[in-house]
Amino acid sequence: QVQLAESGGGLVQPGGSLRLSCTASGFTKDYYAIGWFRQAPGKKREAVSCLINKDNSTLVGNDVKGRFTMSRDSVKNTVYLQMNSLKPEDTAVYYCAAKLIYKADYDYWGQGTQVTVSS
């Protein structure tokens, strides 16, 4: 059974940093990509960043470019989202998700972790 477990969310002041973790388990084959998404109250879910498994390349959304970085520890089966210079508008529930093949939709989702940026 595939599971994605996020952790690391919390309350942080504007300008602060957080590192989110997503630990994957239960995969019987390599995933194609793993990504971070977020959803703020009353807003649509949006993509934040993704990592392509075959070459470890990452893509980052324009809203967070230069502030957020995605990385992976293959030994721990964990991906990270390092978030710096956080802004109140970064407040959202952050989810990680994985897809097995090159396609638009993601197959597996974590339960989410709340990030609140407020003074």
N, C-alpha and C positions, 0 to 999 in steps of 0.2 A: 504494500500500500504506500503510495507516494505521499510524502508529507513535506510541507514547507513551513518552517517555524521562524517567525520574525521576533526580534527582541531589540532592545536598546532605545526605545522611544521614551519620551518624558517631556518635562517642562524646561525650557531654556530661555534665557533672555535674548533679545535681539542682538545680533552680532556674535552670538555664541556658536558652539559646535556640538554635534552629536554624531555618533556612529551607530548605524543600524546594522544588524546581522540577520542573515537568513540562512538557516541550516536545512539542507535538503537530505531526505532519506527515502529509501524504498524504490529508487529508480533501478529498473532492470536493464535499461539501455541509456546511453548518454543523451542528455537533452540537447536540443539545438541552441536554445538561448534561454537565459534567465534574466528577468527584468524587475525593476522597481516601478511601482505606480503609486499614485496618491489620490485621495479624494477628500476634498474639503466639504463642509456642510453646505448643502444647496448647490453644489457644483458637480460637474461630470468628472468621472475618473480620468486622470491624465497620466501619460507615460512620463517617467522621470529619467530612467536610464536603463540600458540593457547591455548584457555581455554575451557575445557569441562564443560558444564553447570551442569550436574547432581552432580558432586562432587567438582566443582570449581578448579580442578587440572589444571596445566599449563605445557606446553611443550615449550622448547626454543631451537632454532637452535644452532648448534655448533659454528657458526661464532659470535654469540652474547652472548653466555652463560657467565654468570658472569658480564655482562655489562647491559643487558636489562632485565626488569622484567614486566610481564603482571599482571594486577589486574582488579577488577571489583567493581563497586558501583551499586548494584542491585536496590536501590531506585531511582537512576538517570538513570537507564538503560544504563549505560556508562561503557566501558572498557578502560583501559589506557595501554600505553606502555611507561614505564619509561626507558629512554635511557641515560646511563652514559658512561663516558670515550669514547666519540664519536670519530671516526676515519674518515678520508677522504673517505675511502671505504664504509662507511655507507651512503654516499650520494645517494639518490634515492627518487622516489615517493613511499610513504607508503600508503597502502590500508588496510582497514579492510573488512572482509567478514564473512558471516555466512552460516551455513548449518543446515538443519532441521533434518537430519538423519545421521547415521553413514555410510559414503561413502567417496569416494575420492574427488569429486568435491564440490565446494561451490556454494550455490544457489544465494546469494545476495552479492553485492559489493558496497562499497562506491566510491566516486569520486576521492579520493586520496589527500594526502597533501605532499608538497615538503619538504624534509629535505636536507639541504646543509651543509656539514662540510668542512670548509675552513678557512685558516688564511688570 
